[in-house]
Amino acid sequence: MNPRVDTANRAMLSLLAVILLAAGGLGLALSFGAFGDGNRPLLPEGMRRFAQEQPWFWWAVAAVCLLLALLALRWLLAQLSTDRVGKLDLTTDDRDGLTVLHSGALSAAVENETTALRGVSSASAHLSETRGRRLSLAVDLADYADIAEVRAALEDRVVMQARQAVGDPTLPVDIELRPGMSRTGGRGLR
């Protein structure tokens, strides 16, 4: 998921949490009689009468609820969408037939080739359609790794083979080297 969506999610969920906590605290305080008699109705008589006498009131409430439901559905669909590519069509016009490469196979091959390098503890790769097709590779390095050596091997061997596999010599590849990272959850430089 992209960072902008993550930030928007955190902001909206934090705002929703504050609103729900305030409403819950107010309801709890009212139930214990913090604002007077605990047995009286929650809404004053004037507000209750207004809702009963105005026929459009409940239609407006229904419209607001429908709008909130549509916004929630839009948010849910945004969470489920991904920019990752499922399959690559490698068919060329000069040949008959169909050639399809599953992006998971390419990602697995890139990860395996990367983790075989000296000084690499783990790797994660995925192909996405953000700003055109692009391969992203995150590499966790061991403490003893020679960063320049790993980078040169990635650029000269792994990236070249990935570009060759998809038949695109200009395939953009983003490489994130993370020194000092380990599978035990240690944090290194980012």
Backbone as JSON Lines, residues from 0, in Angstrom:
{"i":0,"aa":"M","n":[0.84,-1.15,0.0],"ca":[0.0,0.0,0.0],"c":[0.89,1.23,0.0]}
{"i":1,"aa":"N","n":[0.4,2.29,-0.63],"ca":[1.31,3.42,-0.72],"c":[1.24,4.28,0.54]}
{"i":2,"aa":"P","n":[2.29,5.04,0.83],"ca":[2.38,5.81,2.08],"c":[1.27,6.84,2.25]}
{"i":3,"aa":"R","n":[0.79,7.42,1.12],"ca":[-0.27,8.42,1.22],"c":[-1.56,7.8,1.74]}
{"i":4,"aa":"V","n":[-1.88,6.6,1.26],"ca":[-3.08,5.9,1.73],"c":[-2.91,5.51,3.2]}
{"i":5,"aa":"D","n":[-1.71,5.06,3.57],"ca":[-1.44,4.7,4.97],"c":[-1.64,5.9,5.89]}
{"i":6,"aa":"T","n":[-1.16,7.06,5.49],"ca":[-1.29,8.27,6.31],"c":[-2.76,8.67,6.43]}
{"i":7,"aa":"A","n":[-3.49,8.61,5.32],"ca":[-4.91,8.95,5.35],"c":[-5.68,7.97,6.24]}
{"i":8,"aa":"N","n":[-5.32,6.68,6.18],"ca":[-5.98,5.68,7.03],"c":[-5.74,5.99,8.5]}
{"i":9,"aa":"R","n":[-4.5,6.28,8.85],"ca":[-4.19,6.57,10.25],"c":[-4.94,7.81,10.74]}
{"i":10,"aa":"A","n":[-4.99,8.85,9.92],"ca":[-5.67,10.08,10.31],"c":[-7.18,9.85,10.48]}
{"i":11,"aa":"M","n":[-7.79,9.18,9.52],"ca":[-9.24,8.96,9.59],"c":[-9.61,8.02,10.74]}
{"i":12,"aa":"L","n":[-8.84,6.97,10.93],"ca":[-9.14,6.05,12.02],"c":[-8.9,6.69,13.39]}
{"i":13,"aa":"S","n":[-7.9,7.55,13.5],"ca":[-7.67,8.27,14.75],"c":[-8.81,9.23,15.05]}
{"i":14,"aa":"L","n":[-9.27,9.95,14.02],"ca":[-10.4,10.87,14.19],"c":[-11.66,10.1,14.59]}
{"i":15,"aa":"L","n":[-11.92,8.99,13.93],"ca":[-13.08,8.17,14.26],"c":[-12.99,7.64,15.69]}
{"i":16,"aa":"A","n":[-11.8,7.23,16.11],"ca":[-11.61,6.73,17.47],"c":[-11.9,7.82,18.5]}
{"i":17,"aa":"V","n":[-11.43,9.04,18.24],"ca":[-11.68,10.14,19.18],"c":[-13.17,10.44,19.27]}
{"i":18,"aa":"I","n":[-13.86,10.47,18.12],"ca":[-15.3,10.74,18.12],"c":[-16.06,9.65,18.87]}
{"i":19,"aa":"L","n":[-15.73,8.38,18.61],"ca":[-16.42,7.28,19.27],"c":[-16.12,7.25,20.77]}
{"i":20,"aa":"L","n":[-14.88,7.53,21.15],"ca":[-14.56,7.61,22.59],"c":[-15.32,8.73,23.28]}
{"i":21,"aa":"A","n":[-15.41,9.89,22.63],"ca":[-16.15,11.01,23.22],"c":[-17.63,10.67,23.34]}
{"i":22,"aa":"A","n":[-18.22,10.07,22.3],"ca":[-19.63,9.7,22.35],"c":[-19.87,8.64,23.41]}
{"i":23,"aa":"G","n":[-19.0,7.67,23.52],"ca":[-19.14,6.64,24.54],"c":[-19.0,7.2,25.94]}
{"i":24,"aa":"G","n":[-18.04,8.07,26.13],"ca":[-17.85,8.7,27.44],"c":[-19.04,9.56,27.82]}
{"i":25,"aa":"L","n":[-19.6,10.3,26.87],"ca":[-20.77,11.13,27.13],"c":[-21.97,10.25,27.49]}
{"i":26,"aa":"G","n":[-22.17,9.17,26.74],"ca":[-23.27,8.26,27.04],"c":[-23.12,7.62,28.41]}
{"i":27,"aa":"L","n":[-21.9,7.23,28.74],"ca":[-21.63,6.63,30.05],"c":[-21.89,7.65,31.17]}
{"i":28,"aa":"A","n":[-21.45,8.88,30.97],"ca":[-21.67,9.92,31.97],"c":[-23.16,10.2,32.15]}
{"i":29,"aa":"L","n":[-23.9,10.24,31.04],"ca":[-25.35,10.46,31.13],"c":[-26.03,9.31,31.86]}
{"i":30,"aa":"S","n":[-25.59,8.09,31.63],"ca":[-26.24,6.94,32.27],"c":[-26.0,6.93,33.79]}
{"i":31,"aa":"F","n":[-24.91,7.51,34.25],"ca":[-24.65,7.6,35.68],"c":[-25.21,8.88,36.31]}
{"i":32,"aa":"G","n":[-25.9,9.68,35.5],"ca":[-26.53,10.89,36.02],"c":[-25.59,12.04,36.24]}
{"i":33,"aa":"A","n":[-24.52,12.13,35.48],"ca":[-23.53,13.2,35.65],"c":[-24.11,14.57,35.32]}
{"i":34,"aa":"F","n":[-25.14,14.63,34.48],"ca":[-25.72,15.92,34.07],"c":[-27.15,16.07,34.61]}
{"i":35,"aa":"G","n":[-27.43,15.51,35.73],"ca":[-28.78,15.61,36.31],"c":[-29.38,14.23,36.5]}
{"i":36,"aa":"D","n":[-30.71,14.17,36.43],"ca":[-31.45,12.94,36.66],"c":[-31.12,11.9,35.59]}
{"i":37,"aa":"G","n":[-30.77,10.7,35.98],"ca":[-30.42,9.62,35.05],"c":[-31.62,8.96,34.42]}
{"i":38,"aa":"N","n":[-32.84,9.26,34.87],"ca":[-34.05,8.63,34.35],"c":[-34.76,9.46,33.29]}
{"i":39,"aa":"R","n":[-34.31,10.64,33.02],"ca":[-34.98,11.47,32.03],"c":[-34.54,11.07,30.62]}
{"i":40,"aa":"P","n":[-35.34,11.4,29.58],"ca":[-34.98,11.07,28.2],"c":[-33.69,11.78,27.77]}
{"i":41,"aa":"L","n":[-32.97,11.16,26.85],"ca":[-31.69,11.7,26.39],"c":[-31.87,13.01,25.63]}
{"i":42,"aa":"L","n":[-32.88,13.08,24.77],"ca":[-33.13,14.29,23.99],"c":[-34.22,15.12,24.64]}
{"i":43,"aa":"P","n":[-34.07,16.45,24.61],"ca":[-35.12,17.3,25.18],"c":[-36.42,17.18,24.38]}
{"i":44,"aa":"E","n":[-37.52,17.58,25.0],"ca":[-38.85,17.48,24.38],"c":[-38.92,18.21,23.04]}
{"i":45,"aa":"G","n":[-38.33,19.39,22.94],"ca":[-38.36,20.17,21.69],"c":[-37.72,19.44,20.52]}
{"i":46,"aa":"M","n":[-36.61,18.8,20.78],"ca":[-35.93,18.04,19.7],"c":[-36.75,16.83,19.3]}
{"i":47,"aa":"R","n":[-37.32,16.15,20.25],"ca":[-38.13,14.96,19.92],"c":[-39.35,15.37,19.12]}
{"i":48,"aa":"R","n":[-40.0,16.45,19.5],"ca":[-41.19,16.93,18.78],"c":[-40.82,17.37,17.37]}
{"i":49,"aa":"F","n":[-39.66,18.04,17.23],"ca":[-39.21,18.48,15.9],"c":[-39.06,17.29,14.96]}
{"i":50,"aa":"A","n":[-38.44,16.22,15.43],"ca":[-38.25,15.03,14.59],"c":[-39.57,14.4,14.22]}
{"i":51,"aa":"Q","n":[-40.57,14.46,15.1],"ca":[-41.88,13.87,14.81],"c":[-42.7,14.75,13.87]}
{"i":52,"aa":"E","n":[-42.56,16.05,13.96],"ca":[-43.41,16.96,13.19],"c":[-42.87,17.26,11.79]}
{"i":53,"aa":"Q","n":[-41.6,17.08,11.57],"ca":[-41.01,17.38,10.26],"c":[-40.85,16.1,9.44]}
{"i":54,"aa":"P","n":[-41.64,15.94,8.35],"ca":[-41.56,14.69,7.59],"c":[-40.22,14.51,6.87]}
{"i":55,"aa":"W","n":[-39.53,15.59,6.56],"ca":[-38.27,15.48,5.84],"c":[-37.11,15.07,6.74]}
{"i":56,"aa":"F","n":[-37.27,15.18,8.05],"ca":[-36.17,14.92,8.97],"c":[-35.6,13.51,8.82]}
{"i":57,"aa":"W","n":[-36.47,12.5,8.82],"ca":[-35.98,11.12,8.74],"c":[-35.43,10.81,7.35]}
{"i":58,"aa":"W","n":[-35.93,11.51,6.31],"ca":[-35.35,11.34,4.98],"c":[-33.93,11.91,4.95]}
{"i":59,"aa":"A","n":[-33.72,13.03,5.64],"ca":[-32.37,13.61,5.72],"c":[-31.43,12.7,6.5]}
{"i":60,"aa":"V","n":[-31.93,12.11,7.59],"ca":[-31.12,11.18,8.37],"c":[-30.74,9.97,7.5]}
{"i":61,"aa":"A","n":[-31.72,9.46,6.72],"ca":[-31.45,8.32,5.85],"c":[-30.42,8.69,4.78]}
{"i":62,"aa":"A","n":[-30.51,9.91,4.23],"ca":[-29.55,10.35,3.21],"c":[-28.14,10.44,3.79]}
{"i":63,"aa":"V","n":[-28.02,10.97,4.99],"ca":[-26.71,11.07,5.63],"c":[-26.14,9.68,5.9]}
{"i":64,"aa":"C","n":[-26.98,8.76,6.38],"ca":[-26.53,7.38,6.63],"c":[-26.1,6.7,5.34]}
{"i":65,"aa":"L","n":[-26.84,6.93,4.25],"ca":[-26.47,6.36,2.96],"c":[-25.13,6.92,2.48]}
{"i":66,"aa":"L","n":[-24.94,8.22,2.66],"ca":[-23.66,8.84,2.28],"c":[-22.51,8.25,3.09]}
{"i":67,"aa":"L","n":[-22.72,8.08,4.39],"ca":[-21.68,7.47,5.23],"c":[-21.39,6.04,4.79]}
{"i":68,"aa":"A","n":[-22.42,5.28,4.44],"ca":[-22.23,3.9,3.97],"c":[-21.45,3.87,2.66]}
{"i":69,"aa":"L","n":[-21.74,4.79,1.74],"ca":[-21.01,4.84,0.47],"c":[-19.55,5.24,0.68]}
{"i":70,"aa":"L","n":[-19.3,6.18,1.59],"ca":[-17.92,6.56,1.9],"c":[-17.16,5.39,2.54]}
{"i":71,"aa":"A","n":[-17.83,4.64,3.41],"ca":[-17.2,3.48,4.02],"c":[-16.9,2.4,2.97]}
{"i":72,"aa":"L","n":[-17.81,2.22,2.03],"ca":[-17.57,1.25,0.95],"c":[-16.4,1.69,0.08]}
{"i":73,"aa":"R","n":[-16.32,2.97,-0.23],"ca":[-15.2,3.5,-1.03],"c":[-13.88,3.28,-0.3]}
{"i":74,"aa":"W","n":[-13.88,3.52,1.01],"ca":[-12.67,3.31,1.8],"c":[-12.27,1.84,1.8]}
{"i":75,"aa":"L","n":[-13.27,0.95,1.95],"ca":[-12.99,-0.49,1.95],"c":[-12.42,-0.94,0.61]}
{"i":76,"aa":"L","n":[-12.98,-0.45,-0.49],"ca":[-12.45,-0.81,-1.81],"c":[-11.04,-0.29,-2.01]}
{"i":77,"aa":"A","n":[-10.73,0.88,-1.46],"ca":[-9.37,1.41,-1.55],"c":[-8.4,0.52,-0.78]}
{"i":78,"aa":"Q","n":[-8.85,-0.08,0.33],"ca":[-7.99,-0.97,1.11],"c":[-7.71,-2.27,0.35]}
{"i":79,"aa":"L","n":[-8.7,-2.72,-0.4],"ca":[-8.56,-4.0,-1.1],"c":[-7.81,-3.88,-2.42]}
{"i":80,"aa":"S","n":[-7.75,-2.67,-2.97],"ca":[-7.07,-2.52,-4.25],"c":[-5.56,-2.57,-4.05]}
{"i":81,"aa":"T","n":[-4.89,-3.04,-5.04],"ca":[-3.43,-3.13,-4.98],"c":[-2.87,-2.78,-6.34]}
{"i":82,"aa":"D","n":[-1.66,-2.3,-6.34],"ca":[-1.03,-1.95,-7.61],"c":[-0.15,-3.08,-8.13]}
{"i":83,"aa":"R","n":[-0.21,-4.22,-7.47],"ca":[0.62,-5.35,-7.89],"c":[0.07,-6.0,-9.14]}
{"i":84,"aa":"V","n":[0.99,-6.46,-9.96],"ca":[0.63,-7.09,-11.23],"c":[0.49,-8.58,-11.0]}
{"i":85,"aa":"G","n":[-0.55,-9.19,-11.58],"ca":[-0.75,-10.64,-11.44],"c":[-0.01,-11.43,-12.49]}
{"i":86,"aa":"K","n":[-0.15,-11.01,-13.75],"ca":[0.47,-11.72,-14.86],"c":[1.06,-10.71,-15.83]}
{"i":87,"aa":"L","n":[2.12,-11.12,-16.5],"ca":[2.73,-10.3,-17.54],"c":[2.54,-10.99,-18.88]}
{"i":88,"aa":"D","n":[2.02,-10.27,-19.85],"ca":[1.88,-10.82,-21.2],"c":[3.17,-10.52,-21.96]}
{"i":89,"aa":"L","n":[3.94,-11.58,-22.24],"ca":[5.22,-11.42,-22.92],"c":[5.14,-11.77,-24.4]}
{"i":90,"aa":"T","n":[3.92,-11.89,-24.92],"ca":[3.71,-12.26,-26.32],"c":[4.22,-11.14,-27.22]}
{"i":91,"aa":"T","n":[4.95,-11.52,-28.23],"ca":[5.44,-10.55,-29.22],"c":[4.64,-10.71,-30.5]}
{"i":92,"aa":"D","n":[4.6,-9.65,-31.29],"ca":[3.82,-9.65,-32.53],"c":[4.42,-10.54,-33.6]}
{"i":93,"aa":"D","n":[5.72,-10.78,-33.55],"ca":[6.38,-11.53,-34.62],"c":[6.27,-13.05,-34.46]}
{"i":94,"aa":"R","n":[5.59,-13.52,-33.41],"ca":[5.47,-14.97,-33.2],"c":[4.02,-15.33,-32.92]}
{"i":95,"aa":"D","n":[3.68,-16.58,-33.23],"ca":[2.35,-17.09,-32.93],"c":[2.32,-17.62,-31.51]}
{"i":96,"aa":"G","n":[1.15,-17.62,-30.9],"ca":[1.0,-18.18,-29.57],"c":[0.92,-17.11,-28.5]}
{"i":97,"aa":"L","n":[0.93,-17.56,-27.27],"ca":[0.77,-16.69,-26.12],"c":[1.83,-17.04,-25.08]}
{"i":98,"aa":"T","n":[2.5,-16.03,-24.56],"ca":[3.48,-16.23,-23.5],"c":[3.08,-15.37,-22.31]}
{"i":99,"aa":"V","n":[2.81,-16.02,-21.17],"ca":[2.4,-15.31,-19.97],"c":[3.34,-15.69,-18.84]}
{"i":100,"aa":"L","n":[3.79,-14.69,-18.09],"ca":[4.65,-14.91,-16.94],"c":[3.9,-14.43,-15.7]}
{"i":101,"aa":"H","n":[3.75,-15.3,-14.73],"ca":[3.13,-14.9,-13.47],"c":[4.14,-14.06,-12.69]}
{"i":102,"aa":"S","n":[3.69,-12.92,-12.21],"ca":[4.62,-12.02,-11.51],"c":[5.16,-12.65,-10.23]}
{"i":103,"aa":"G","n":[4.39,-13.56,-9.63],"ca":[4.87,-14.26,-8.44],"c":[6.09,-15.11,-8.74]}
{"i":104,"aa":"A","n":[6.11,-15.71,-9.94],"ca":[7.26,-16.52,-10.34],"c":[8.5,-15.64,-10.52]}
{"i":105,"aa":"L","n":[8.3,-14.47,-11.13],"ca":[9.41,-13.54,-11.31],"c":[9.9,-13.04,-9.95]}
{"i":106,"aa":"S","n":[8.96,-12.68,-9.07],"ca":[9.34,-12.2,-7.73],"c":[10.1,-13.26,-6.95]}
{"i":107,"aa":"A","n":[9.61,-14.51,-7.01],"ca":[10.28,-15.6,-6.3],"c":[11.69,-15.83,-6.84]}
{"i":108,"aa":"A","n":[11.84,-15.76,-8.16],"ca":[13.16,-15.96,-8.75],"c":[14.12,-14.84,-8.34]}
{"i":109,"aa":"V","n":[13.63,-13.61,-8.34],"ca":[14.47,-12.48,-7.94],"c":[14.85,-12.6,-6.46]}
{"i":110,"aa":"E","n":[13.88,-12.99,-5.61],"ca":[14.17,-13.16,-4.18],"c":[15.2,-14.27,-3.96]}
{"i":111,"aa":"N","n":[15.04,-15.41,-4.65],"ca":[15.99,-16.51,-4.49],"c":[17.38,-16.13,-4.96]}
{"i":112,"aa":"E","n":[17.45,-15.44,-6.09],"ca":[18.75,-15.01,-6.62],"c":[19.41,-14.01,-5.67]}
{"i":113,"aa":"T","n":[18.61,-13.15,-5.07],"ca":[19.14,-12.13,-4.16],"c":[19.61,-12.75,-2.85]}
{"i":114,"aa":"T","n":[18.82,-13.65,-2.28],"ca":[19.22,-14.25,-1.0],"c":[20.43,-15.17,-1.14]}
{"i":115,"aa":"A","n":[20.75,-15.57,-2.37],"ca":[21.95,-16.39,-2.59],"c":[23.23,-15.56,-2.54]}
{"i":116,"aa":"L","n":[23.09,-14.24,-2.56],"ca":[24.27,-13.37,-2.52],"c":[24.86,-13.35,-1.12]}
{"i":117,"aa":"R","n":[26.17,-13.26,-1.06],"ca":[26.88,-13.2,0.23],"c":[26.52,-11.9,0.95]}
{"i":118,"aa":"G","n":[26.1,-12.03,2.21],"ca":[25.78,-10.86,3.02],"c":[24.3,-10.5,3.03]}
{"i":119,"aa":"V","n":[23.48,-11.23,2.27],"ca":[22.04,-10.95,2.24],"c":[21.33,-11.94,3.15]}
{"i":120,"aa":"S","n":[20.55,-11.43,4.11],"ca":[19.84,-12.32,5.03],"c":[18.44,-12.64,4.51]}
{"i":121,"aa":"S","n":[17.78,-11.69,3.85],"ca":[16.47,-11.97,3.24],"c":[16.18,-10.9,2.2]}
{"i":122,"aa":"A","n":[15.19,-11.21,1.35],"ca":[14.8,-10.27,0.3],"c":[13.32,-10.42,0.01]}
{"i":123,"aa":"S","n":[12.73,-9.35,-0.43],"ca":[11.32,-9.33,-0.8],"c":[11.19,-8.53,-2.09]}
{"i":124,"aa":"A","n":[10.5,-9.12,-3.08],"ca":[10.34,-8.46,-4.38],"c":[8.88,-8.5,-4.8]}
{"i":125,"aa":"H","n":[8.44,-7.46,-5.51],"ca":[7.12,-7.48,-6.13],"c":[7.11,-6.55,-7.33]}
{"i":126,"aa":"L","n":[6.26,-6.91,-8.28],"ca":[6.1,-6.15,-9.51],"c":[4.82,-5.34,-9.4]}
{"i":127,"aa":"S","n":[4.89,-4.04,-9.66],"ca":[3.71,-3.19,-9.53],"c":[3.5,-2.36,-10.79]}
{"i":128,"aa":"E","n":[2.32,-1.75,-10.86],"ca":[1.96,-0.89,-11.99],"c":[1.9,0.57,-11.57]}
{"i":129,"aa":"T","n":[2.61,0.95,-10.54],"ca":[2.65,2.34,-10.12],"c":[3.56,3.11,-11.06]}
{"i":130,"aa":"R","n":[3.01,4.14,-11.69],"ca":[3.78,4.95,-12.67],"c":[4.43,4.05,-13.72]}
{"i":131,"aa":"G","n":[3.68,3.1,-14.26],"ca":[4.22,2.15,-15.23],"c":[4.74,0.93,-14.5]}
{"i":132,"aa":"R","n":[5.03,-0.1,-15.24],"ca":[5.5,-1.35,-14.63],"c":[6.87,-1.14,-14.0]}
{"i":133,"aa":"R","n":[7.02,-1.62,-12.74],"ca":[8.28,-1.45,-12.03],"c":[8.45,-2.56,-11.02]}
{"i":134,"aa":"L","n":[9.7,-2.98,-10.84],"ca":[10.05,-4.03,-9.89],"c":[10.63,-3.38,-8.64]}
{"i":135,"aa":"S","n":[10.11,-3.76,-7.49],"ca":[10.62,-3.24,-6.22],"c":[11.27,-4.39,-5.46]}
{"i":136,"aa":"L","n":[12.45,-4.14,-4.93],"ca":[13.22,-5.17,-4.24],"c":[13.74,-4.59,-2.92]}
{"i":137,"aa":"A","n":[13.35,-5.22,-1.82],"ca":[13.83,-4.83,-0.49],"c":[14.79,-5.91,-0.01]}
{"i":138,"aa":"V","n":[16.01,-5.51,0.35],"ca":[17.06,-6.46,0.7],"c":[17.54,-6.18,2.13]}
{"i":139,"aa":"D","n":[17.39,-7.19,2.99],"ca":[17.9,-7.1,4.36],"c":[19.32,-7.65,4.37]}
{"i":140,"aa":"L","n":[20.25,-6.83,4.84],"ca":[21.66,-7.21,4.84],"c":[22.11,-7.65,6.23]}
{"i":141,"aa":"A","n":[23.01,-8.6,6.25],"ca":[23.62,-9.05,7.51],"c":[24.62,-7.99,7.97]}
{"i":142,"aa":"D","n":[25.02,-8.08,9.21],"ca":[25.96,-7.1,9.77],"c":[27.31,-7.11,9.05]}
{"i":143,"aa":"Y","n":[27.71,-8.25,8.54],"ca":[29.02,-8.37,7.89],"c":[28.99,-8.07,6.4]}
{"i":144,"aa":"A","n":[27.84,-7.7,5.85],"ca":[27.69,-7.52,4.39],"c":[28.5,-6.33,3.89]}
{"i":145,"aa":"D","n":[29.1,-6.51,2.72],"ca":[29.77,-5.43,2.01],"c":[28.72,-4.8,1.09]}
{"i":146,"aa":"I","n":[28.25,-3.63,1.46],"ca":[27.12,-3.01,0.76],"c":[27.45,-2.75,-0.71]}
{"i":147,"aa":"A","n":[28.65,-2.28,-0.98],"ca":[29.04,-2.0,-2.36],"c":[29.07,-3.28,-3.18]}
{"i":148,"aa":"E","n":[29.53,-4.36,-2.6],"ca":[29.59,-5.64,-3.3],"c":[28.18,-6.17,-3.58]}
{"i":149,"aa":"V","n":[27.3,-6.08,-2.6],"ca":[25.92,-6.54,-2.79],"c":[25.23,-5.71,-3.84]}
{"i":150,"aa":"R","n":[25.41,-4.4,-3.77],"ca":[24.77,-3.52,-4.74],"c":[25.26,-3.81,-6.16]}
{"i":151,"aa":"A","n":[26.54,-4.0,-6.33],"ca":[27.07,-4.3,-7.65],"c":[26.53,-5.63,-8.17]}
{"i":152,"aa":"A","n":[26.44,-6.64,-7.3],"ca":[25.91,-7.94,-7.72],"c":[24.43,-7.83,-8.1]}
{"i":153,"aa":"L","n":[23.69,-7.03,-7.34],"ca":[22.28,-6.85,-7.66],"c":[22.1,-6.18,-9.01]}
{"i":154,"aa":"E","n":[22.84,-5.1,-9.23],"ca":[22.7,-4.36,-10.49],"c":[23.22,-5.16,-11.69]}
{"i":155,"aa":"D","n":[24.35,-5.84,-11.52],"ca":[24.98,-6.54,-12.65],"c":[24.33,-7.88,-12.97]}
{"i":156,"aa":"R","n":[23.83,-8.56,-11.95],"ca":[23.33,-9.91,-12.19],"c":[21.81,-10.03,-12.02]}
{"i":157,"aa":"V","n":[21.31,-9.68,-10.86],"ca":[19.89,-9.91,-10.55],"c":[18.99,-9.02,-11.41]}
{"i":158,"aa":"V","n":[19.27,-7.73,-11.45],"ca":[18.44,-6.81,-12.22],"c":[18.52,-7.14,-13.71]}
{"i":159,"aa":"M","n":[19.71,-7.44,-14.19],"ca":[19.87,-7.76,-15.6],"c":[19.06,-9.01,-15.96]}
{"i":160,"aa":"Q","n":[19.08,-10.04,-15.11],"ca":[18.33,-11.26,-15.38],"c":[16.82,-11.01,-15.32]}
{"i":161,"aa":"A","n":[16.37,-10.17,-14.4],"ca":[14.94,-9.86,-14.31],"c":[14.49,-9.11,-15.56]}
{"i":162,"aa":"R","n":[15.27,-8.15,-16.01],"ca":[14.93,-7.42,-17.23],"c":[14.92,-8.34,-18.44]}
{"i":163,"aa":"Q","n":[15.86,-9.26,-18.46],"ca":[15.93,-10.22,-19.56],"c":[14.71,-11.15,-19.53]}
{"i":164,"aa":"A","n":[14.26,-11.54,-18.35],"ca":[13.12,-12.45,-18.23],"c":[11.83,-11.82,-18.73]}
{"i":165,"aa":"V","n":[11.64,-10.53,-18.48],"ca":[10.42,-9.88,-18.95],"c":[10.57,-9.26,-20.33]}
{"i":166,"aa":"G","n":[11.75,-9.33,-20.89],"ca":[11.97,-8.81,-22.23],"c":[11.94,-7.29,-22.31]}
{"i":167,"aa":"D","n":[12.27,-6.63,-21.21],"ca":[12.25,-5.18,-21.16],"c":[13.57,-4.68,-20.58]}
{"i":168,"aa":"P","n":[14.53,-4.28,-21.42],"ca":[15.84,-3.85,-20.92],"c":[15.8,-2.53,-20.14]}
{"i":169,"aa":"T","n":[14.66,-1.84,-20.17],"ca":[14.55,-0.57,-19.45],"c":[13.6,-0.67,-18.25]}
{"i":170,"aa":"L","n":[13.28,-1.89,-17.82],"ca":[12.37,-2.07,-16.67],"c":[12.94,-1.35,-15.45]}
{"i":171,"aa":"P","n":[12.2,-0.38,-14.9],"ca":[12.69,0.3,-13.7],"c":[12.7,-0.65,-12.5]}
{"i":172,"aa":"V","n":[13.77,-0.62,-11.74],"ca":[13.9,-1.47,-10.57],"c":[14.3,-0.57,-9.39]}
{"i":173,"aa":"D","n":[13.47,-0.63,-8.34],"ca":[13.77,0.1,-7.11],"c":[14.38,-0.89,-6.13]}
{"i":174,"aa":"I","n":[15.59,-0.59,-5.64],"ca":[16.26,-1.47,-4.69],"c":[16.42,-0.72,-3.38]}
{"i":175,"aa":"E","n":[15.93,-1.34,-2.31],"ca":[16.08,-0.77,-0.97],"c":[17.01,-1.69,-0.18]}
{"i":176,"aa":"L","n":[18.2,-1.19,0.14],"ca":[19.16,-1.95,0.94],"c":[18.97,-1.56,2.4]}
{"i":177,"aa":"R","n":[18.79,-2.57,3.25],"ca":[18.56,-2.31,4.67],"c":[19.65,-2.99,5.49]}
{"i":178,"aa":"P","n":[20.73,-2.26,5.77],"ca":[21.84,-2.84,6.54],"c":[21.44,-3.15,7.98]}
{"i":179,"aa":"G","n":[22.03,-4.21,8.52],"ca":[21.82,-4.56,9.91],"c":[20.47,-5.16,10.22]}
{"i":180,"aa":"M","n":[19.69,-5.51,9.21],"ca":[18.38,-6.11,9.44],"c":[18.57,-7.61,9.62]}
{"i":181,"aa":"S","n":[17.77,-8.18,10.51],"ca":[17.81,-9.63,10.7],"c":[16.41,-10.16,10.8]}
{"i":182,"aa":"R","n":[16.23,-11.45,10.67],"ca":[14.91,-12.07,10.74],"c":[14.33,-12.03,12.14]}
{"i":183,"aa":"T","n":[15.13,-11.7,13.12],"ca":[14.63,-11.67,14.5],"c":[13.97,-10.35,14.83]}
{"i":184,"aa":"G","n":[13.83,-9.45,13.86],"ca":[13.1,-8.22,14.09],"c":[13.97,-7.03,14.45]}
{"i":185,"aa":"G","n":[15.29,-7.15,14.37],"ca":[16.17,-6.04,14.66],"c":[15.99,-4.94,13.66]}
{"i":186,"aa":"R","n":[16.13,-3.7,14.08],"ca":[15.95,-2.58,13.18],"c":[17.33,-2.05,12.76]}
{"i":187,"aa":"G","n":[17.46,-1.78,11.52],"ca":[18.7,-1.22,11.0],"c":[18.45,0.13,10.41]}
{"i":188,"aa":"L","n":[19.36,0.61,9.61],"ca":[19.21,1.88,8.94],"c":[18.24,1.73,7.8]}
{"i":189,"aa":"R","n":[17.46,2.74,7.54],"ca":[16.51,2.69,6.42],"c":[16.85,3.75,5.41]}
